[in-house]
Amino acid sequence: MNYRIDNLQYCNWSREVFQINREANLDAVHVTIVYHEDYKEFLKKIEEWDIHFKKNEDLIFQGKNYKDIERAKLEKKTAIFFGFQNCSPIEDDINLIEKVYEKGCRFMQLTYNNQSLLATGCYEKNDSGVTNFGKEAIKEMNRIGIVIDMSHSAEKSTLDAIDISEKPIAITHANPLFWHNAIRNKSTELLKTLSDSNGMLGLSLYSHHLKDGKNCKLESFCEMTARTADIMGVKNIGIGSDLCLNQPDSVVEWMRNGTWTKKKNFGEGSKKKPGFPKQPDWFIDARGFENLEKGLSKVGFDKLEINGILGNNWFNFYKGIN
Amino acid sequence: MNYRIDNLQYCNWSREVFQINREANLDAVHVTIVYHEDYKEFLKKIEEWDIHFKKNEDLIFQGKNYKDIERAKLEKKTAIFFGFQNCSPIEDDINLIEKVYEKGCRFMQLTYNNQSLLATGCYEKNDSGVTNFGKEAIKEMNRIGIVIDMSHSAEKSTLDAIDISEKPIAITHANPLFWHNAIRNKSTELLKTLSDSNGMLGLSLYSHHLKDGKNCKLESFCEMTARTADIMGVKNIGIGSDLCLNQPDSVVEWMRNGTWTKKKNFGEGSKKKPGFPKQPDWFIDARGFENLEKGLSKVGFDKLEINGILGNNWFNFYKGIN
């Protein structure tokens, strides 16, 4: 059986988006449900998702483990797995890790761009690695079954997390630094360490992570995938598109600024280009998986490898964690 | 006019404690009102203090600026200034700095022992300094008038804070490392940088910070004070006793562990000595200021210098910040 999985989306959720994901034959999507929210605000998000699930039960349901991906395939629906882009919902309380798991959280970034209580984000000047609380949180996440996601974390913190975690970790949405020099992209050394520990990289389709931005060529992306497979092995690579369909620019402003600064921070953007960037024309939305399939074939991947990259590798990773 | 100020106490507050502080002729005390509390829990503490002020209006009132210390002297009362030992009440929101000021907060540690969102605590393995959010928070604290307190912070973070802050900062309760090698005590280099920037050190009477612990001799403490004055200048030294009168041991356990770990952390204590340490017999409570006065005289300080150390230096510092 072959699965199609997009292991990171943060769309302005609507029936239209769920339909597009179905048209793309996605059996599972890992969706970001919080950025900077605290525990109470996280519970509000859960209520919002309860309504999505009720109103769109013909298209989606909540995923809890890999068996829900198998079920989604059979029922021609998309299993929705919850994840956090920051650890803010657990606040300063290790006991909340079990609580957020009970509500469905399966991935949690130890940091967004800034320092968190657990580790250092990639936009900080200095990186002190995983903190005292971070070490305890990783142990608890391992015990409970929440995947450690280091997509937005700084390098030493990520290497620390790989070292401390007894289970493989994930970088759900980022690209290699050798291809495009962006603060959010990852060094070859880090990618090697990640794959040596059976961790997964979800390749991102977000323009700020792409060579030539929105003008990035499909061929270039697929060649980069081939070179990344040389480094990491083809089984440790998947897709984490970072699609932010239909989000207003106020959302990216909030993602970057939260409530931590009074002056505006532009993150990956700039004063001139403060909003969400445009997508490359071959990946406007998840239906672009079809283009990826063709493009990956052209650079020499075989069917087994392509199905791995487009979903089966993530499926196997999910299988390993539950 | 001479003032007596203890610039750090965290007692189990009661009429008895306020009476003792009056017997000690304290015109002002900086009291810790939160350790790990969030904003809502901080508001609860404010309610508790409102009751203390009502029930004990013949002994104490809330201090807002240095004029309240002058008033306290005249009225033979103690002005109570609020402070935080961690930045948890501002959560991840820079706007809360103004809110906590409005309720009376005048000192805030950027960290307790662990990493915070603002800086690194002295019990972390690595110290990445003041964070992105920390830089913004310092600017805002400067603007609003909350003193940056780095008593429990790591060294680079403290040096960063001194460098970034446009106003003098404080280490309200710690001792020099040259005298007693404890994680919480401060290096000579740091103390020099602190005094060069007109910052204040509050010498601590907490046994874990004292040479020979509870058996520390008054003479030794006063000689250390003289050597510290050689390094920092006598005008940058005061007292921050760190008195924790009548607190049950469950409180020190909570101070150290908060909710960040499932296994027990003993902080400055140990498995064998997990509780609050005993005070040296010459400083059981604030009435020990009288012993300090005699002791400081014996090691050669003159009256002006002694009155500076026992309160006037802090008074001048308060005067500078408002």
Chai-1 contact restraints between the chains, C-beta under 6 A:
chainA,res_idxA,chainB,res_idxB,connection_type,confidence,min_distance_angstrom,max_distance_angstrom,comment,restraint_id
A,D92,B,T259,contact,1.0,0.0,6.0,A-B,restraint_1
A,D92,B,W260,contact,1.0,0.0,6.0,A-B,restraint_2
A,D93,B,T259,contact,1.0,0.0,6.0,A-B,restraint_3
A,I94,B,W260,contact,1.0,0.0,6.0,A-B,restraint_4
A,I94,B,K262,contact,1.0,0.0,6.0,A-B,restraint_5
A,N114,B,N132,contact,1.0,0.0,6.0,A-B,restraint_6
A,N114,B,F133,contact,1.0,0.0,6.0,A-B,restraint_7
A,Q115,B,T131,contact,1.0,0.0,6.0,A-B,restraint_8
A,E124,B,T131,contact,1.0,0.0,6.0,A-B,restraint_9
A,E124,B,N132,contact,1.0,0.0,6.0,A-B,restraint_10
A,N126,B,S128,contact,1.0,0.0,6.0,A-B,restraint_11
A,N126,B,G129,contact,1.0,0.0,6.0,A-B,restraint_12
A,S128,B,N126,contact,1.0,0.0,6.0,A-B,restraint_13
A,S128,B,S128,contact,1.0,0.0,6.0,A-B,restraint_14
A,G129,B,N126,contact,1.0,0.0,6.0,A-B,restraint_15
A,T131,B,Q115,contact,1.0,0.0,6.0,A-B,restraint_16
A,T131,B,E124,contact,1.0,0.0,6.0,A-B,restraint_17
A,N132,B,N114,contact,1.0,0.0,6.0,A-B,restraint_18
A,N132,B,E124,contact,1.0,0.0,6.0,A-B,restraint_19
A,F133,B,N114,contact,1.0,0.0,6.0,A-B,restraint_20
A,F133,B,W260,contact,1.0,0.0,6.0,A-B,restraint_21
A,E136,B,T261,contact,1.0,0.0,6.0,A-B,restraint_22
A,T259,B,D92,contact,1.0,0.0,6.0,A-B,restraint_23
A,T259,B,D93,contact,1.0,0.0,6.0,A-B,restraint_24
A,W260,B,D92,contact,1.0,0.0,6.0,A-B,restraint_25
A,W260,B,I94,contact,1.0,0.0,6.0,A-B,restraint_26
A,W260,B,F133,contact,1.0,0.0,6.0,A-B,restraint_27
A,T261,B,E136,contact,1.0,0.0,6.0,A-B,restraint_28
A,K262,B,I94,contact,1.0,0.0,6.0,A-B,restraint_29
